[in-house]
Amino acid sequence: RCPASVPLWRLAVRLEERVAGVTKARAMAELARHRLPGTPELWLEAVELERRCGSAKAAETLMAAALKACPSSGLLWAHEIAHATRAARKGRSVAALEACTDDPFVIVAVARFFEREGKRDKARRWFGRAAALRPELGDSWAHYYAFELRHGTPEQQQDVLQRCVAAEPRYGEQWTAVSKRTANRRADTATKIKLVVTNLAAADAARA
């Protein structure tokens, strides 16, 4: 009934993976891309499927095809930066900024690159830039707040938290995954961002 619903296609891929296995899930992911061509989220779902099943080479090949199909997708470029080797990360960051200069997903990915390189002042500026570009995007605020929890003073942490609360973010994959849970429906923004930060930390630990 909802053939154009991207979230439903993504859920269908994950359901097939759990119930019928990777081969069926791959077929579902391919069908989704055929029905909704040029949709970055569906390309990303296929890439993440390959990563989940340990097929790094297949994931790399799919990501190359995804960026060819959706060359200005900040979402895809951000994932490309995040999963690049350290030697390749700077080059991928430059390419991403050339493809989509003011995309908050890319700005956050570049900020995280600077953090990994120990350039904390520069990282802080880029996290702040990402939050300012789209204040309604909760994922950017969560990454910014997580950075300050790792490296900032209590005053800097409180500043980001207060600005996030004032912005009242509503969007972002990680943000909506938290905010739409029944247990969190009545949670305030400060509680939600802390829950998202916990999830981000868990995802980073799993990737390490």
N, CA, C and O of each residue as an XYZ file, in Angstrom:
832
protein
N       0.803     -1.214      0.000
C       0.000      0.000      0.000
C       0.837      1.264      0.000
O       0.339      2.344     -0.320
N       2.105      1.134      0.357
C       2.992      2.306      0.401
C       4.268      2.006     -0.390
O       5.350      1.939      0.194
N       4.156      1.824     -1.714
C       5.322      1.412     -2.509
C       6.424      2.457     -2.577
O       7.551      2.144     -2.960
N       6.109      3.709     -2.207
C       7.126      4.762     -2.260
C       7.711      5.075     -0.889
O       8.456      6.044     -0.742
N       7.382      4.268      0.113
C       7.882      4.513      1.464
C       9.279      3.937      1.634
O       9.456      2.719      1.683
N      10.264      4.814      1.725
C      11.656      4.370      1.899
C      11.856      3.627      3.224
O      12.504      2.581      3.229
N      11.321      4.129      4.354
C      11.486      3.378      5.606
C      10.921      1.966      5.545
O      11.503      1.042      6.115
N       9.797      1.788      4.862
C       9.217      0.444      4.764
C      10.096     -0.482      3.932
O      10.236     -1.659      4.265
N      10.683      0.023      2.867
C      11.608     -0.800      2.074
C      12.814     -1.207      2.918
O      13.260     -2.353      2.857
N      13.335     -0.276      3.697
C      14.489     -0.602      4.546
C      14.127     -1.657      5.586
O      14.907     -2.570      5.854
N      12.954     -1.524      6.161
C      12.504     -2.526      7.128
C      12.306     -3.883      6.464
O      12.583     -4.924      7.060
N      11.819     -3.859      5.216
C      11.622     -5.115      4.493
C      12.944     -5.835      4.255
O      13.019     -7.057      4.377
N      13.983     -5.078      3.917
C      15.309     -5.673      3.716
C      15.789     -6.330      5.011
O      16.301     -7.449      4.989
N      15.625     -5.640      6.127
C      16.096     -6.172      7.406
C      15.275     -7.377      7.860
O      15.800     -8.308      8.470
N      13.987     -7.344      7.553
C      13.138     -8.491      7.886
C      13.560     -9.724      7.098
O      13.661    -10.820      7.649
N      13.804     -9.535      5.807
C      14.260    -10.664      4.975
C      15.589    -11.207      5.491
O      15.811    -12.417      5.513
N      16.467    -10.302      5.905
C      17.760    -10.730      6.425
C      17.590    -11.617      7.657
O      18.255    -12.643      7.794
N      16.693    -11.207      8.546
C      16.489    -11.980      9.777
C      15.751    -13.290      9.537
O      16.081    -14.316     10.132
N      14.755    -13.249      8.666
C      13.867    -14.404      8.494
C      14.353    -15.367      7.408
O      14.325    -16.584      7.590
N      14.797    -14.810      6.280
C      15.107    -15.654      5.123
C      16.588    -15.709      4.772
O      17.001    -16.556      3.979
N      17.397    -14.817      5.352
C      18.825    -14.854      5.090
C      19.302    -13.758      4.161
O      18.511    -12.995      3.607
N      20.607    -13.699      4.004
C      21.257    -12.612      3.268
C      20.870    -12.599      1.794
O      20.641    -11.530      1.229
N      20.794    -13.768      1.164
C      20.487    -13.813     -0.270
C      19.132    -13.178     -0.572
O      19.002    -12.394     -1.513
N      18.132    -13.519      0.229
C      16.796    -12.942      0.044
C      16.818    -11.439      0.346
O      16.145    -10.653     -0.320
N      17.591    -11.060      1.347
C      17.684     -9.647      1.691
C      18.327     -8.852      0.560
O      17.890     -7.743      0.253
N      19.353     -9.408     -0.054
C      19.985     -8.734     -1.193
C      18.986     -8.537     -2.326
O      18.954     -7.482     -2.959
N      18.171     -9.558     -2.576
C      17.167     -9.453     -3.635
C      16.151     -8.361     -3.310
O      15.729     -7.614     -4.192
N      15.764     -8.275     -2.046
C      14.821     -7.240     -1.633
C      15.452     -5.853     -1.777
O      14.792     -4.916     -2.225
N      16.717     -5.718     -1.402
C      17.404     -4.436     -1.534
C      17.507     -4.011     -2.996
O      17.341     -2.835     -3.321
N      17.778     -4.969     -3.865
C      17.857     -4.664     -5.300
C      16.493     -4.247     -5.845
O      16.392     -3.320     -6.649
N      15.440     -4.947     -5.398
C      14.091     -4.586     -5.823
C      13.744     -3.170     -5.357
O      13.143     -2.395     -6.101
N      14.123     -2.844     -4.136
C      13.849     -1.504     -3.609
C      14.521     -0.431     -4.456
O      13.910      0.592     -4.765
N      15.777     -0.660     -4.833
C      16.489      0.330     -5.653
C      15.887      0.427     -7.048
O      15.899      1.492     -7.664
N      15.362     -0.687     -7.542
C      14.711     -0.670     -8.861
C      13.404      0.129     -8.805
O      13.087      0.880     -9.727
N      12.648     -0.043     -7.711
C      11.363      0.651     -7.590
C      11.544      2.144     -7.306
O      10.762      2.974     -7.769
N      12.583      2.472     -6.541
C      12.829      3.872     -6.171
C      14.269      4.240     -6.525
O      15.100      4.421     -5.635
N      14.562      4.348     -7.806
C      15.945      4.638     -8.224
C      16.402      6.015     -7.735
O      15.606      6.943     -7.588
N      17.698      6.111     -7.492
C      18.251      7.393     -7.063
C      17.924      7.765     -5.633
O      17.975      8.940     -5.272
N      17.582      6.765     -4.799
C      17.260      7.025     -3.393
C      18.461      6.651     -2.532
O      18.749      5.465     -2.367
N      19.168      7.634     -1.978
C      20.402      7.334     -1.236
C      20.202      6.357     -0.082
O      21.047      5.493      0.153
N      19.081      6.490      0.642
C      18.845      5.631      1.796
C      18.774      4.163      1.414
O      19.189      3.299      2.187
N      18.255      3.874      0.235
C      18.148      2.475     -0.187
C      19.496      1.929     -0.644
O      19.804      0.757     -0.425
N      20.288      2.769     -1.270
C      21.665      2.362     -1.580
C      22.437      2.087     -0.280
O      23.170      1.103     -0.171
N      22.254      2.975      0.690
C      22.960      2.813      1.953
C      22.522      1.535      2.665
O      23.345      0.851      3.273
N      21.247      1.215      2.593
C      20.762     -0.015      3.210
C      21.448     -1.238      2.609
O      21.810     -2.170      3.326
N      21.623     -1.228      1.291
C      22.302     -2.345      0.624
C      23.767     -2.433      1.048
O      24.298     -3.524      1.256
N      24.409     -1.277      1.174
C      25.812     -1.252      1.611
C      25.936     -1.792      3.032
O      26.816     -2.601      3.326
N      25.050     -1.337      3.902
C      25.108     -1.770      5.300
C      24.789     -3.254      5.451
O      25.319     -3.919      6.341
N      23.926     -3.770      4.584
C      23.645     -5.207      4.587
C      24.922     -6.003      4.345
O      25.194     -6.984      5.035
N      25.700     -5.570      3.358
C      26.955     -6.262      3.057
C      27.943     -6.145      4.217
O      28.667     -7.095      4.517
N      27.972     -4.995      4.861
C      28.869     -4.831      6.009
C      28.448     -5.732      7.164
O      29.288     -6.320      7.846
N      27.137     -5.834      7.375
C      26.654     -6.671      8.476
C      27.013     -8.135      8.283
O      27.253     -8.854      9.253
N      27.049     -8.578      7.030
C      27.360     -9.987      6.787
C      28.841    -10.212      6.493
O      29.245    -11.306      6.101
N      29.650     -9.162      6.687
C      31.099     -9.315      6.572
C      31.657     -9.260      5.174
O      32.802     -9.655      4.953
N      30.875     -8.777      4.214
C      31.331     -8.707      2.823
C      31.858     -7.305      2.524
O      31.196     -6.511      1.857
N      33.049     -7.016      3.023
C      33.609     -5.674      2.898
C      33.808     -5.267      1.444
O      33.544     -4.123      1.075
N      34.269     -6.194      0.625
C      34.517     -5.882     -0.787
C      33.218     -5.559     -1.515
O      33.157     -4.621     -2.310
N      32.175     -6.351     -1.235
C      30.874     -6.089     -1.858
C      30.330     -4.733     -1.410
O      29.741     -3.999     -2.203
N      30.533     -4.408     -0.127
C      30.084     -3.114      0.384
C      30.807     -1.974     -0.316
O      30.199     -0.961     -0.660
N      32.102     -2.143     -0.525
C      32.892     -1.115     -1.203
C      32.430     -0.922     -2.646
O      32.333      0.205     -3.131
N      32.149     -2.028     -3.319
C      31.679     -1.959     -4.708
C      30.317     -1.275     -4.783
O      30.080     -0.436     -5.653
N      29.434     -1.637     -3.872
C      28.103     -1.025     -3.848
C      28.170      0.461     -3.535
O      27.419      1.251     -4.108
N      29.068      0.852     -2.626
C      29.196      2.267     -2.287
C      29.688      3.073     -3.482
O      29.244      4.200     -3.699
N      30.598      2.503     -4.250
C      31.068      3.189     -5.458
C      29.914      3.391     -6.434
O      29.781      4.456     -7.038
N      29.082      2.365     -6.583
C      27.913      2.475     -7.466
C      26.910      3.479     -6.908
O      26.289      4.229     -7.661
N      26.755      3.489     -5.579
C      25.822      4.414     -4.944
C      26.223      5.866     -5.184
O      25.376      6.704     -5.492
N      27.509      6.161     -5.042
C      27.983      7.534     -5.255
C      27.904      7.944     -6.719
O      27.778      9.126     -7.038
N      27.978      6.963     -7.597
C      27.802      7.260     -9.027
C      26.335      7.571     -9.322
O      26.025      8.450    -10.127
N      25.433      6.835     -8.658
C      24.005      7.049     -8.867
C      23.497      8.296     -8.158
O      22.579      8.959     -8.642
N      24.092      8.617     -7.009
C      23.648      9.756     -6.184
C      24.867     10.596     -5.797
O      25.235     10.632     -4.622
N      25.496     11.267     -6.756
C      26.784     11.935     -6.502
C      26.728     13.098     -5.532
O      27.766     13.508     -5.012
N      25.547     13.643     -5.272
C      25.451     14.792     -4.366
C      24.788     14.435     -3.043
O      24.298     15.311     -2.331
N      24.773     13.145     -2.718
C      24.159     12.725     -1.456
C      25.146     12.857     -0.304
O      26.133     12.126     -0.232
N      24.871     13.794      0.595
C      25.716     13.947      1.771
C      25.664     12.733      2.672
O      26.661     12.382      3.304
N      24.512     12.088      2.736
C      24.360     10.881      3.552
C      25.348      9.802      3.116
O      26.020      9.193      3.948
N      25.431      9.569      1.808
C      26.346      8.541      1.296
C      27.803      8.957      1.471
O      28.644      8.146      1.858
N      28.091     10.203      1.190
C      29.478     10.661      1.337
C      29.935     10.572      2.791
O      31.089     10.237      3.058
N      29.044     10.868      3.728
C      29.400     10.781      5.139
C      29.779      9.354      5.520
O      30.743      9.141      6.255
N      29.027      8.382      5.024
C      29.348      6.980      5.299
C      30.639      6.562      4.597
O      31.406      5.755      5.122
N      30.870      7.109      3.421
C      32.113      6.808      2.712
C      33.317      7.291      3.521
O      34.318      6.581      3.629
N      33.225      8.482      4.082
C      34.311      9.009      4.918
C      34.492      8.149      6.167
O      35.614      7.805      6.538
N      33.387      7.810      6.803
C      33.448      7.076      8.066
C      34.109      5.709      7.909
O      34.781      5.234      8.824
N      33.920      5.081      6.761
C      34.426      3.721      6.567
C      35.714      3.669      5.737
O      36.229      2.588      5.453
N      36.227      4.831      5.355
C      37.483      4.853      4.609
C      38.654      4.539      5.531
O      38.580      4.752      6.741
N      39.718      4.040      4.955
C      40.930      3.837      5.743
C      41.481      5.202      6.162
O      41.135      6.226      5.572
N      42.334      5.209      7.176
C      42.879      6.485      7.640
C      43.627      7.195      6.515
O      43.544      8.416      6.382
N      44.350      6.435      5.713
C      45.126      7.038      4.628
C      44.219      7.682      3.582
O      44.589      8.676      2.958
N      43.021      7.105      3.394
C      42.121      7.595      2.343
C      41.134      8.640      2.851
O      40.479      9.318      2.059
N      41.027      8.770      4.180
C      39.954      9.586      4.756
C      40.050     11.060      4.359
O      39.029     11.690      4.079
N      41.254     11.610      4.331
C      41.383     13.021      3.969
C      40.934     13.257      2.534
O      40.210     14.213      2.256
N      41.362     12.392      1.627
C      40.973     12.534      0.229
C      39.478     12.400      0.025
O      38.886     13.126     -0.773
N      38.856     11.454      0.758
C      37.416     11.281      0.643
C      36.683     12.478      1.224
O      35.621     12.854      0.727
N      37.238     13.082      2.272
C      36.622     14.274      2.861
C      36.633     15.430      1.871
O      35.641     16.144      1.725
N      37.762     15.608      1.193
C      37.866     16.675      0.189
C      36.866     16.442     -0.933
O      36.178     17.369     -1.359
N      36.786     15.207     -1.411
C      35.846     14.883     -2.493
C      34.407     15.127     -2.057
O      33.596     15.635     -2.831
N      34.092     14.765     -0.824
C      32.736     14.961     -0.318
C      32.379     16.437     -0.241
O      31.269     16.825     -0.603
N      33.302     17.259      0.224
C      33.040     18.695      0.336
C      32.890     19.343     -1.034
O      32.145     20.310     -1.195
N      33.594     18.811     -2.005
C      33.442     19.326     -3.371
C      32.080     18.953     -3.943
O      31.477     19.728     -4.685
N      31.599     17.762     -3.595
C      30.325     17.279     -4.130
C      29.132     17.936     -3.448
O      28.120     18.199     -4.099
N      29.232     18.206     -2.151
C      28.109     18.797     -1.408
C      28.666     19.657     -0.274
O      28.849     19.189      0.850
N      28.926     20.899     -0.588
C      29.669     21.802      0.293
C      29.034     21.999      1.656
O      29.718     21.901      2.675
N      27.749     22.272      1.692
C      27.094     22.648      2.940
C      26.113     21.585      3.433
O      25.042     21.909      3.944
N      26.479     20.344      3.280
C      25.614     19.262      3.748
C      26.003     18.898      5.187
O      27.170     18.609      5.452
N      25.041     18.908      6.119
C      25.400     18.645      7.519
C      25.946     17.249      7.774
O      26.763     17.067      8.677
N      25.510     16.254      6.994
C      26.046     14.902      7.167
C      27.546     14.887      6.862
O      28.338     14.285      7.586
N      27.909     15.559      5.783
C      29.322     15.627      5.398
C      30.113     16.449      6.408
O      31.224     16.076      6.785
N      29.538     17.571      6.848
C      30.236     18.424      7.809
C      30.526     17.659      9.097
O      31.616     17.782      9.656
N      29.567     16.872      9.570
C      29.786     16.059     10.775
C      30.879     15.020     10.521
O      31.744     14.805     11.370
N      30.837     14.378      9.356
C      31.853     13.372      9.046
C      33.247     13.975      9.012
O      34.204     13.364      9.487
N      33.362     15.174      8.452
C      34.664     15.856      8.414
C      35.090     16.264      9.823
O      36.266     16.171     10.174
N      34.131     16.714     10.622
C      34.439     17.068     12.014
C      34.979     15.853     12.765
O      35.927     15.974     13.541
N      34.389     14.702     12.542
C      34.852     13.484     13.207
C      36.246     13.083     12.701
O      37.051     12.530     13.450
N      36.514     13.365     11.437
C      37.849     13.117     10.897
C      38.878     13.995     11.625
O      39.943     13.518     12.020
N      38.550     15.268     11.796
C      39.469     16.168     12.515
C      39.670     15.694     13.958
O      40.778     15.757     14.489
N      38.591     15.221     14.586
C      38.716     14.722     15.961
C      39.681     13.536     16.020
O      40.542     13.474     16.898
N      39.536     12.605     15.092
C      40.429     11.436     15.076
C      41.884     11.832     14.859
O      42.800     11.165     15.341
N      42.085     12.932     14.122
C      43.437     13.403     13.860
C      43.983     14.268     15.000
O      45.103     14.774     14.919
N      43.200     14.433     16.046
C      43.648     15.216     17.197
C      43.491     16.716     17.039
O      44.010     17.480     17.852
N      42.776     17.153     15.996
C      42.579     18.590     15.743
C      41.250     19.014     16.370
O      40.263     19.243     15.671
N      41.245     19.113     17.684
C      39.990     19.283     18.400
C      39.345     20.642     18.202
O      38.122     20.735     18.106
N      40.141     21.692     18.140
C      39.558     23.018     17.927
C      38.867     23.095     16.566
O      37.772     23.642     16.436
N      39.521     22.545     15.577
C      38.929     22.536     14.238
C      37.685     21.652     14.217
O      36.681     22.004     13.597
N      37.748     20.510     14.891
C      36.584     19.620     14.961
C      35.405     20.337     15.605
O      34.275     20.240     15.127
N      35.672     21.055     16.689
C      34.598     21.775     17.391
C      33.923     22.787     16.462
O      32.698     22.906     16.457
N      34.711     23.505     15.689
C      34.133     24.482     14.760
C      33.255     23.800     13.721
O      32.191     24.313     13.374
N      33.690     22.656     13.226
C      32.920     21.958     12.195
C      31.658     21.314     12.767
O      30.628     21.281     12.093
N      31.719     20.804     13.992
C      30.498     20.303     14.617
C      29.496     21.447     14.794
O      28.302     21.285     14.543
N      29.998     22.595     15.226
C      29.132     23.746     15.392
C      28.525     24.202     14.075
O      27.365     24.609     14.023
N      29.314     24.132     13.019
C      28.818     24.513     11.696
C      27.697     23.579     11.248
O      26.697     24.026     10.687
N      27.868     22.277     11.499
C      26.847     21.300     11.108
C      25.534     21.573     11.837
O      24.461     21.532     11.234
N      25.625     21.851     13.140
C      24.418     22.123     13.916
C      23.730     23.400     13.446
O      22.502     23.480     13.446
N      24.510     24.393     13.048
C      23.945     25.660     12.594
C      23.293     25.540     11.219
O      22.330     26.249     10.927
N      23.809     24.650     10.376
C      23.275     24.505      9.028
C      21.831     24.019      9.043
O      20.980     24.536      8.320
N      21.567     23.009      9.885
C      20.204     22.473     10.000
C      19.922     22.186     11.474
O      20.090     21.056     11.934
N      19.497     23.203     12.203
C      19.291     23.028     13.649
C      18.246     21.971     13.991
O      18.231     21.447     15.105
N      17.373     21.658     13.036
C      16.331     20.665     13.302
C      16.831     19.233     13.202
O      16.093     18.297     13.510
N      18.089     19.049     12.772
C      18.651     17.712     12.594
C      19.303     17.252     13.903
O      20.397     17.693     14.256
N      18.620     16.371     14.600
C      19.082     15.951     15.909
C      20.390     15.192     15.910
O      21.156     15.276     16.871
N      20.658     14.449     14.843
C      21.902     13.665     14.796
C      23.139     14.561     14.873
O      24.131     14.200     15.507
N      23.080     15.724     14.230
C      24.220     16.649     14.278
C      24.471     17.120     15.702
O      25.613     17.164     16.160
N      23.387     17.475     16.403
C      23.534     17.903     17.791
C      24.098     16.777     18.654
O      24.927     17.021     19.530
N      23.655     15.559     18.411
C      24.124     14.429     19.215
C      25.621     14.195     19.021
O      26.345     13.949     19.986
N      26.081     14.271     17.775
C      27.517     14.119     17.520
C      28.302     15.259     18.168
O      29.375     15.039     18.730
N      27.771     16.457     18.091
C      28.424     17.635     18.688
C      28.516     17.469     20.209
O      29.571     17.692     20.802
N      27.413     17.081     20.824
C      27.384     16.903     22.277
C      28.306     15.761     22.712
O      28.991     15.863     23.730
N      28.319     14.684     21.942
C      29.206     13.560     22.250
C      30.663     13.996     22.210
O      31.470     13.582     23.043
N      30.993     14.840     21.230
C      32.361     15.365     21.143
C      32.713     16.152     22.395
O      33.791     15.978     22.964
N      31.800     17.018     22.823
C      32.087     17.832     24.007
C      32.171     16.973     25.265
O      32.946     17.284     26.170
N      31.397     15.914     25.335
C      31.495     15.011     26.479
C      32.857     14.325     26.527
O      33.372     14.016     27.602
N      33.424     14.094     25.364
C      34.754     13.458     25.309
C      35.875     14.453     25.582
O      36.861     14.113     26.236
N      35.731     15.673     25.088
C      36.877     16.592     25.086
C      36.612     17.964     25.692
O      37.557     18.701     25.971
N      35.360     18.319     25.899
C      35.044     19.673     26.318
C      34.991     19.862     27.820
O      35.033     18.902     28.589
N      34.898     21.105     28.214
C      34.716     21.456     29.611
C      33.234     21.304     29.971
O      32.393     21.226     29.076
N      32.905     21.262     31.261
C      31.483     21.224     31.642
C      30.688     22.398     31.060
O      29.518     22.251     30.706
N      31.332     23.556     30.967
C      30.656     24.729     30.400
C      30.363     24.530     28.922
O      29.276     24.874     28.458
N      31.313     23.982     28.178
C      31.102     23.722     26.750
C      30.031     22.659     26.540
O      29.221     22.759     25.619
N      30.030     21.658     27.385
C      29.014     20.610     27.292
C      27.617     21.182     27.542
O      26.667     20.876     26.821
N      27.512     22.009     28.569
C      26.221     22.597     28.904
C      25.755     23.558     27.821
O      24.558     23.649     27.547
N      26.679     24.269     27.209
C      26.337     25.205     26.138
C      25.700     24.475     24.956
O      24.671     24.907     24.437
N      26.318     23.362     24.530
C      25.766     22.603     23.406
C      24.412     22.017     23.779
O      23.480     22.038     22.975
N      24.304     21.498     24.988
C      23.036     20.920     25.433
C      21.920     21.961     25.424
O      20.816     21.679     24.957
N      22.195     23.151     25.932
C      21.180     24.202     25.978
C      20.787     24.667     24.578
O      19.613     24.928     24.313
N      21.767     24.769     23.688
C      21.462     25.182     22.308
C      20.637     24.125     21.594
O      19.753     24.450     20.801
N      20.925     22.862     21.873
C      20.131     21.784     21.286
C      18.687     21.848     21.786
O      17.749     21.733     20.998
N      18.517     22.029     23.071
C      17.169     22.124     23.638
C      16.409     23.281     23.002
O      15.225     23.150     22.692
N      17.084     24.417     22.804
C      16.444     25.577     22.193
C      16.062     25.326     20.735
O      15.063     25.856     20.249
N      16.864     24.512     20.040
C      16.612     24.236     18.622
C      15.456     23.266     18.415
O      14.854     23.246     17.341
N      15.140     22.466     19.422
C      14.059     21.476     19.346
C      14.177     20.593     18.100
O      13.260     20.574     17.278
N      15.273     19.872     17.944
C      15.441     19.032     16.745
C      14.388     17.921     16.676
O      13.902     17.432     17.696
N      14.052     17.538     15.428
C      13.009     16.528     15.223
C      13.422     15.444     14.243
O      12.750     14.418     14.140
N      14.523     15.656     13.520
C      14.873     14.754     12.440
C      16.236     14.102     12.662
O      16.978     14.456     13.579
N      16.538     13.145     11.797
C      17.790     12.397     11.883
C      17.492     10.943     12.179
O      16.630     10.635     13.002
N      18.199     10.049     11.515
C      17.933      8.619     11.674
C      18.104      8.182     13.121
O      17.250      7.486     13.670
N      19.211      8.593     13.740
C      19.451      8.206     15.125
C      18.457      8.893     16.061
O      17.972      8.291     17.019
N      18.165     10.146     15.773
C      17.256     10.901     16.625
C      15.851     10.297     16.603
O      15.249     10.089     17.656
N      15.334     10.020     15.422
C      13.976      9.483     15.346
C      13.905      8.051     15.863
O      12.861      7.628     16.359
N      15.001      7.299     15.755
C      15.017      5.944     16.312
C      14.784      5.986     17.819
O      14.163      5.087     18.386
N      15.289      7.035     18.457
C      15.081      7.207     19.904
C      13.722      7.828     20.195
O      12.974      7.332     21.037
N      13.408      8.909     19.499
C      12.211      9.685     19.846
C      10.911      8.941     19.556
O       9.893      9.217     20.191
N      10.926      7.999     18.606
C       9.699      7.286     18.255
C       9.441      6.050     19.113
O       8.378      5.436     19.016
N      10.406      5.686     19.950
C      10.147      4.583     20.872
C       9.069      4.992     21.863
O       9.060      6.113     22.370
N       8.171      4.072     22.124
C       7.047      4.369     23.018
C       7.530      4.887     24.364
O       6.942      5.812     24.926
N       8.594      4.297     24.878
C       9.097      4.696     26.197
C       9.628      6.121     26.214
O       9.742      6.730     27.278
N       9.959      6.667     25.020
C      10.577      7.997     24.960
C       9.643      9.074     24.432
O      10.058     10.217     24.240
N       8.397      8.721     24.198
C       7.474      9.676     23.579
C       7.358     10.975     24.379
O       7.242     12.056     23.801
N       7.391     10.865     25.703
C       7.230     12.052     26.556
C       8.568     12.608     27.050
O       8.605     13.542     27.851
N       9.646     12.031     26.569
C      10.971     12.487     27.011
C      11.259     13.885     26.465
O      10.842     14.228     25.359
N      11.972     14.680     27.247
C      12.340     16.011     26.770
C      13.590     15.927     25.889
O      14.222     14.876     25.778
N      13.923     17.038     25.278
C      15.038     17.051     24.322
C      16.358     16.684     24.994
O      17.168     15.968     24.404
N      16.586     17.157     26.208
C      17.839     16.855     26.902
C      17.983     15.351     27.140
O      19.077     14.799     27.024
N      16.883     14.703     27.470
C      16.926     13.251     27.680
C      17.180     12.527     26.364
O      17.961     11.576     26.316
N      16.531     12.969     25.311
C      16.670     12.315     24.011
C      18.102     12.396     23.492
O      18.642     11.408     22.995
N      18.709     13.562     23.605
C      20.068     13.696     23.058
C      21.033     12.783     23.819
O      21.958     12.228     23.225
N      20.827     12.627     25.112
C      21.695     11.744     25.894
C      21.510     10.283     25.484
O      22.471      9.514     25.460
N      20.288      9.908     25.167
C      20.027      8.547     24.693
C      20.661      8.317     23.323
O      21.217      7.251     23.061
N      20.573      9.321     22.456
C      21.188      9.193     21.126
C      22.705      9.085     21.255
O      23.330      8.284     20.559
N      23.293      9.875     22.128
C      24.745      9.808     22.348
C      25.153      8.413     22.803
O      26.181      7.898     22.365
N      24.374      7.804     23.663
C      24.658      6.435     24.111
C      24.636      5.465     22.935
O      25.489      4.583     22.833
N      23.663      5.631     22.055
C      23.572      4.764     20.872
C      24.742      4.979     19.922
O      25.263      4.022     19.350
N      25.157      6.231     19.753
C      26.298      6.521     18.891
C      27.566      5.866     19.426
O      28.364      5.320     18.663
N      27.743      5.926     20.734
C      28.920      5.315     21.349
C      28.922      3.805     21.140
O      29.966      3.207     20.881
N      27.744      3.197     21.255
C      27.632      1.752     21.050
C      27.947      1.384     19.603
O      28.607      0.379     19.342
N      27.470      2.210     18.659
C      27.738      1.940     17.243
C      29.229      2.076     16.934
O      29.786      1.278     16.179
N      29.866      3.080     17.515
C      31.309      3.257     17.317
C      32.102      2.075     17.884
O      33.071      1.613     17.282
N      31.670      1.599     19.052
C      32.351      0.474     19.678
C      32.194     -0.792     18.830
O      33.128     -1.585     18.714
N      31.017     -0.974     18.243
C      30.790     -2.154     17.399
C      31.616     -2.100     16.126
O      32.043     -3.129     15.603
N      31.838     -0.867     15.626
C      32.588     -0.695     14.382
C      34.088     -0.852     14.602
O      34.817     -1.224     13.682
N      34.550     -0.569     15.820
C      35.983     -0.584     16.133
C      36.571     -1.997     16.047
O      37.765     -2.184     16.281
